[in-house]
């Protein structure tokens, strides 16, 4: 059973949780967060979609809420330190090609570490015997304070060399009281990275990923379609200045989602009861790979069915911080 869950604010500013099935959307009564509904579903032993349908309230106009800027990211935690942003790379052919181009010169024509990592996934990332496959590249992005919703600027730190889009799908999870991970669903995502820093030295990948990330407004419950086809665009002064299609879903990936999940949640640190995890599955399309230079106030737009609402975020730059450390 598939639904789309949406967090938003009412016209008066109160938080609300909505559910959508096709063109129909309604308020979920008695709960104002996806997190709260997930806790209810776990306690009642039902699916997230069943819990939402059992609390069906008045109709809500999602496109009006989007136009009025009232949509929020589809998941959050009251304590942002209990929400992890993490991801896996080199899971799509396009990402492997782009990363390989960055590192070819340094490798003097030899197979790069990036391409070797991708080929390992291609060979062993989708095991069919139920055993874990080869582990993917993994990275940490931040906590819940780095997560933004559609319409909110993606802000590069003052020291960043670049702020570039990464259109992809993210899995959203909650950890149960006994340490068991539960998948709530999937969201459209812009993982947002500093590709110039990454290009300088692949060992700087960790630095390049410590940035904000954006999620589309909809949390898709149930199974993710195997073949997802969307479009990634950059708009400048309202006009499209760069556009490419992107492919994702397991049919277009070198790893199964189950394998990516296993290699994340095998770590005891990531099985702390009550925590939320947003895990990015990787991209196949980058404007950076085309040599496109993004400017402040450009708008990233990512759209793909079965998500009805596009993800849009302008690019901004933060003011410089005083980074001196004072000894006590």
C-alpha positions as CSV (number, residue, x, y, z in Angstrom):
1,X,0.0,0.0,0.0
2,X,1.6,3.3,-1.2
3,X,0.8,6.8,0.0
4,X,2.7,10.1,0.0
5,X,3.1,11.8,3.4
6,X,3.7,15.6,3.5
7,X,4.6,17.9,6.4
8,X,3.4,21.4,6.1
9,X,2.1,24.5,7.9
10,X,-1.5,25.7,7.9
11,X,-2.4,29.3,6.9
12,X,-2.2,30.1,10.6
13,X,1.3,28.6,11.0
14,X,0.5,25.4,12.8
15,X,2.2,22.2,11.8
16,X,0.2,19.6,9.9
17,X,0.7,16.2,8.4
18,X,-1.1,15.4,5.2
19,X,-1.4,12.2,3.1
20,X,-1.9,11.9,-0.6
21,X,-3.1,9.1,-2.8
22,X,-3.2,10.0,-6.5
23,X,-4.9,13.4,-6.8
24,X,-6.6,13.0,-3.3
25,X,-4.9,14.6,-0.3
26,X,-6.1,14.9,3.3
27,X,-5.0,16.0,6.8
28,X,-3.9,13.2,9.0
29,X,-5.8,13.8,12.3
30,X,-4.2,13.8,15.7
31,X,-0.6,13.9,14.6
32,X,1.5,16.7,13.1
33,X,4.8,14.9,12.2
34,X,5.8,11.9,10.1
35,X,7.9,10.9,13.1
36,X,4.9,10.8,15.3
37,X,2.9,8.8,12.8
38,X,5.8,6.3,12.5
39,X,5.9,5.8,16.3
40,X,2.1,5.1,16.2
41,X,2.5,2.7,13.4
42,X,5.2,0.7,15.2
43,X,3.2,0.6,18.4
44,X,0.0,-0.6,16.6
45,X,1.9,-3.0,14.4
46,X,0.5,-1.5,11.1
47,X,2.1,0.1,8.1
48,X,2.7,3.8,7.9
49,X,0.1,4.0,5.1
50,X,-2.5,2.1,7.2
51,X,-1.9,4.4,10.1
52,X,-2.4,7.5,7.9
53,X,-5.6,6.1,6.3
54,X,-7.1,5.3,9.7
55,X,-6.7,9.0,10.6
56,X,-8.2,10.5,7.4
57,X,-9.4,14.1,7.9
58,X,-10.4,17.1,5.8
59,X,-9.1,17.7,2.3
60,X,-5.8,19.7,1.9
61,X,-4.7,21.4,-1.3
62,X,-1.0,20.5,-1.6
63,X,-0.3,22.6,-4.8
64,X,-1.8,25.7,-3.1
65,X,0.4,25.0,0.0
66,X,3.4,24.7,-2.3
67,X,2.7,28.0,-4.1
68,X,2.3,29.7,-0.7
69,X,5.6,28.3,0.6
70,X,4.0,26.2,3.4
71,X,5.6,22.8,2.6
72,X,8.3,21.4,4.9
73,X,10.8,18.6,4.5
74,X,8.8,15.3,4.9
75,X,10.8,14.2,8.0
76,X,12.4,15.9,10.9
77,X,13.2,15.3,14.6
78,X,12.5,17.7,17.4
79,X,16.1,17.3,18.4
80,X,18.1,17.7,15.1
81,X,21.1,15.8,16.7
82,X,19.0,12.6,16.5
83,X,18.7,12.8,12.7
84,X,21.6,11.5,10.6
85,X,22.3,12.5,7.0
86,X,24.5,9.9,5.2
87,X,24.9,8.5,1.8
88,X,26.5,6.2,-0.7
89,X,28.3,7.1,-3.9
90,X,29.3,5.4,-7.1
91,X,26.0,3.5,-7.2
92,X,25.0,4.7,-10.7
93,X,27.0,4.5,-14.0
94,X,26.8,8.2,-14.5
95,X,28.4,9.0,-11.1
96,X,31.2,6.5,-11.8
97,X,31.9,8.2,-15.2
98,X,31.9,11.7,-13.7
99,X,34.2,10.7,-10.8
100,X,36.5,8.8,-13.1
101,X,37.0,11.9,-15.3
102,X,38.0,13.9,-12.2
103,X,40.7,11.4,-11.2
104,X,42.0,10.1,-14.6
105,X,44.8,12.6,-14.9
106,X,46.2,11.9,-11.4
107,X,46.0,8.2,-12.1
108,X,48.1,8.5,-15.3
109,X,45.7,6.4,-17.3
110,X,45.4,3.6,-14.8
111,X,42.0,2.4,-13.5
112,X,41.1,4.9,-10.7
113,X,40.0,4.0,-7.2
114,X,36.6,5.4,-8.1
115,X,36.2,3.1,-11.1
116,X,37.4,0.1,-9.2
117,X,34.9,0.8,-6.5
118,X,32.1,1.1,-9.1
119,X,33.1,-2.1,-10.8
120,X,33.1,-3.9,-7.4
121,X,29.5,-2.8,-6.9
122,X,28.6,-3.8,-10.5
123,X,29.9,-7.3,-9.8
124,X,28.8,-7.8,-6.2
125,X,26.4,-5.1,-5.2
126,X,23.2,-7.1,-5.9
127,X,23.6,-10.5,-4.2
128,X,20.9,-13.0,-5.0
129,X,21.6,-15.5,-2.3
130,X,20.4,-13.3,0.6
131,X,24.0,-12.8,1.9
132,X,25.4,-9.2,2.1
133,X,27.1,-8.0,-1.1
134,X,30.2,-5.8,-1.5
135,X,30.1,-2.7,0.6
136,X,29.7,0.7,-1.2
137,X,31.4,4.0,-0.7
138,X,29.9,5.7,2.3
139,X,29.9,9.2,3.6
140,X,28.5,11.4,6.4
141,X,26.8,14.7,5.6
142,X,25.6,16.1,8.9
143,X,22.6,16.0,11.3
144,X,19.1,17.4,11.1
145,X,20.2,21.0,11.2
146,X,21.6,20.5,7.7
147,X,18.3,19.4,6.2
148,X,16.1,21.8,4.3
149,X,12.8,21.5,2.4
150,X,11.6,22.6,-1.0
151,X,11.8,26.3,-1.6
152,X,14.4,26.9,1.0
153,X,17.9,28.0,-0.1
154,X,20.7,25.5,-0.2
155,X,23.5,27.5,1.4
156,X,27.2,26.9,0.8
157,X,29.6,27.8,3.5
158,X,31.8,30.9,2.8
159,X,34.9,28.7,2.3
160,X,33.3,26.4,-0.3
161,X,34.7,26.3,-3.8
162,X,31.4,25.1,-5.3
163,X,27.8,24.3,-4.5
164,X,26.4,21.7,-7.0
165,X,23.3,19.7,-7.2
166,X,23.1,15.9,-6.9
167,X,19.6,14.7,-7.9
168,X,18.7,11.4,-6.3
169,X,16.5,9.4,-4.1
170,X,16.9,9.2,-0.3
171,X,15.6,6.4,2.0
172,X,14.1,7.5,5.3
173,X,14.3,5.3,8.4
174,X,13.4,5.3,12.1
175,X,15.1,3.0,14.7
176,X,12.6,1.1,16.9
177,X,12.8,0.7,20.6
178,X,14.8,-2.6,20.3
179,X,17.3,-1.2,17.8
180,X,15.5,-2.5,14.7
181,X,15.6,-0.1,11.7
182,X,12.3,0.5,10.0
183,X,12.1,2.1,6.5
184,X,9.4,4.8,6.4
185,X,9.8,5.3,2.7
186,X,11.6,7.4,0.1
187,X,11.9,11.0,-0.9
188,X,13.2,13.0,-3.9
189,X,16.5,14.6,-2.9
190,X,19.2,17.1,-3.8
191,X,22.3,15.8,-1.9
192,X,24.3,19.0,-2.7
193,X,28.1,18.8,-2.7
194,X,31.3,20.8,-3.3
195,X,32.6,19.1,-6.5
196,X,35.6,21.4,-7.0
197,X,36.9,20.4,-3.6
198,X,36.3,16.7,-4.4
199,X,38.0,17.1,-7.8
200,X,41.1,18.5,-6.1
201,X,41.8,15.2,-4.2
202,X,39.5,12.3,-3.8
203,X,40.6,12.1,-0.2
204,X,38.7,15.4,0.3
205,X,35.4,13.7,-0.5
206,X,34.5,13.8,3.2
207,X,35.1,17.6,3.3
208,X,33.0,18.1,0.1
209,X,30.0,16.2,1.6
210,X,29.7,18.3,4.8
211,X,27.0,20.5,3.3
212,X,23.3,21.0,3.5
213,X,20.8,18.7,1.7
214,X,17.3,19.1,0.5
215,X,14.3,16.7,0.4
216,X,11.2,17.0,-1.7
217,X,8.0,17.5,0.2
218,X,6.7,13.9,-0.3
219,X,7.6,10.8,1.7
220,X,6.7,7.9,-0.6
221,X,5.6,4.8,1.5
222,X,5.9,1.3,0.2
223,X,8.2,-0.1,-2.5
224,X,10.3,2.2,-4.6
225,X,9.7,1.7,-8.4
226,X,12.7,-0.1,-10.0
227,X,13.0,2.4,-12.8
228,X,12.6,6.1,-12.0
229,X,13.2,8.7,-14.7
230,X,13.3,12.3,-14.0
231,X,14.8,15.7,-14.9
232,X,17.3,17.9,-13.2
233,X,17.3,21.6,-14.2
234,X,19.0,24.8,-13.3
235,X,17.0,28.0,-13.7
236,X,18.5,31.5,-13.9
237,X,16.2,34.5,-13.8
238,X,13.3,32.1,-14.5
239,X,14.8,30.5,-17.6
240,X,16.3,27.0,-17.9
241,X,20.0,27.3,-18.4
242,X,21.0,23.6,-17.9
243,X,18.9,20.5,-18.1
244,X,19.6,16.7,-18.2
245,X,17.4,13.6,-17.6
246,X,18.4,11.4,-14.7
247,X,17.8,7.7,-14.0
248,X,17.6,6.0,-10.7
249,X,15.9,3.1,-9.0
250,X,17.4,-0.4,-8.7
251,X,17.2,-1.1,-12.4
252,X,19.7,1.7,-12.9
253,X,21.9,1.0,-10.0
254,X,24.9,-1.2,-9.3
255,X,23.8,-2.0,-5.8
256,X,20.4,-3.2,-4.4
257,X,18.8,-0.9,-1.9
258,X,18.8,-3.8,0.6
259,X,22.6,-4.1,0.2
260,X,23.1,-0.3,0.8
261,X,20.8,-0.5,3.9
262,X,22.7,-3.5,5.3
263,X,26.1,-1.8,5.1
264,X,24.7,1.3,6.8
265,X,22.7,-0.3,9.6
266,X,25.3,-3.1,10.4
267,X,26.9,-0.4,12.5
268,X,25.6,-0.4,16.1
269,X,26.0,3.4,16.2
270,X,23.2,3.7,13.7
271,X,20.7,1.5,15.6
272,X,20.0,3.9,18.5
273,X,16.3,3.8,19.4
274,X,14.3,6.8,18.3
275,X,16.9,8.1,15.8
276,X,15.9,9.1,12.2
277,X,18.2,8.3,9.3
278,X,18.1,10.0,5.9
279,X,20.3,8.0,3.5
280,X,21.1,9.2,0.0
281,X,21.4,6.4,-2.6
282,X,23.6,8.2,-5.2
283,X,23.2,10.2,-8.3
284,X,23.8,9.7,-12.1
285,X,23.7,13.3,-13.4
286,X,25.7,16.4,-12.5
287,X,25.8,19.8,-14.1
288,X,29.5,19.9,-12.9
289,X,30.4,17.0,-15.2
290,X,29.2,19.2,-18.1
291,X,31.5,22.1,-17.0
292,X,28.4,24.2,-16.1
293,X,29.2,27.0,-13.6
294,X,26.4,27.6,-11.1
295,X,25.9,31.2,-9.7
296,X,24.3,32.3,-6.5
297,X,20.5,32.7,-6.8
298,X,20.4,30.0,-9.5
299,X,17.5,27.6,-8.7
300,X,18.0,23.8,-8.7
301,X,14.8,21.9,-9.8
302,X,14.5,18.2,-9.6
303,X,11.3,16.3,-10.7
304,X,10.5,12.7,-11.1
305,X,7.4,10.4,-11.0
306,X,5.9,9.0,-8.8
307,X,6.6,12.2,-6.9
308,X,4.0,14.8,-7.8
309,X,5.7,17.9,-6.4
310,X,9.1,19.1,-7.7
311,X,12.0,19.9,-5.5
312,X,13.2,23.5,-5.9
313,X,16.0,25.3,-4.0
314,X,18.0,28.5,-4.8
315,X,21.7,28.6,-4.2
316,X,23.0,30.9,-1.5
317,X,26.3,31.5,0.3
318,X,26.8,31.9,4.0
319,X,28.8,34.7,5.7
320,X,32.3,33.8,6.8
321,X,32.6,32.4,10.4
322,X,35.3,33.1,13.0
323,X,37.0,29.7,13.0
324,X,39.6,30.5,15.6
325,X,39.8,28.0,18.5
326,X,40.1,29.6,22.0
327,X,42.0,27.6,24.7
328,X,40.3,27.5,28.1
